[in-house]
Amino acid sequence: MATSCHRKWEYATVPLLVHATKQILDTWGEDGWELVQVVPGPNPEQLVAYLKREKQ
């Protein structure tokens, strides 16, 4: 019989500047965050990233 494993996640919303997107995402990735989605921000120079990581 298989055991059900329920993982719990935490989420973060992060503003991304177009000229520093890779650096910002790399920094969060080093802390264990996984990118879920990027959407347009409040102005053309900004994006918003949604990230998740498993709760410890």
C-alpha positions as CSV (number, residue, x, y, z in Angstrom):
1,M,0.0,0.0,0.0
2,A,1.4,3.4,-1.0
3,T,1.9,6.1,1.6
4,S,0.6,9.5,0.7
5,C,3.2,12.2,1.1
6,H,1.9,15.8,1.2
7,R,4.5,18.4,0.6
8,K,4.0,21.9,1.9
9,W,5.2,24.9,-0.1
10,E,6.0,28.5,0.7
11,Y,5.7,31.2,-1.9
12,A,7.3,34.5,-2.7
13,T,6.5,37.4,-5.0
14,V,9.6,39.2,-6.2
15,P,9.9,42.3,-8.4
16,L,12.4,41.8,-11.3
17,L,14.2,44.7,-13.0
18,V,14.7,43.9,-16.7
19,H,18.4,44.8,-16.6
20,A,19.1,42.4,-13.6
21,T,16.6,39.5,-14.1
22,K,19.2,36.7,-14.2
23,Q,21.1,38.0,-11.2
24,I,18.0,38.3,-9.1
25,L,16.7,34.8,-10.1
26,D,20.1,33.2,-9.5
27,T,20.2,34.7,-6.0
28,W,16.8,33.3,-5.1
29,G,17.6,30.0,-6.8
30,E,20.7,29.6,-4.6
31,D,18.4,29.8,-1.6
32,G,16.3,26.9,-2.9
33,W,13.5,28.9,-4.6
34,E,12.0,27.6,-7.9
35,L,10.6,30.0,-10.5
36,V,6.9,29.3,-11.1
37,Q,5.9,32.3,-13.4
38,V,6.9,35.8,-14.5
39,V,4.2,38.4,-15.2
40,P,4.3,42.0,-16.3
41,G,4.8,44.5,-13.5
42,P,3.3,47.9,-12.9
43,N,5.6,49.5,-15.6
44,P,7.5,48.4,-18.7
45,E,10.8,48.3,-16.8
46,Q,9.6,45.8,-14.2
47,L,8.4,42.2,-14.1
48,V,7.1,40.2,-11.2
49,A,8.3,36.7,-10.4
50,Y,6.4,34.1,-8.5
51,L,8.6,31.6,-6.7
52,K,8.1,28.5,-4.5
53,R,10.1,26.2,-2.3
54,E,9.3,23.3,-0.1
55,K,8.8,24.1,3.5
56,Q,11.4,22.7,5.8
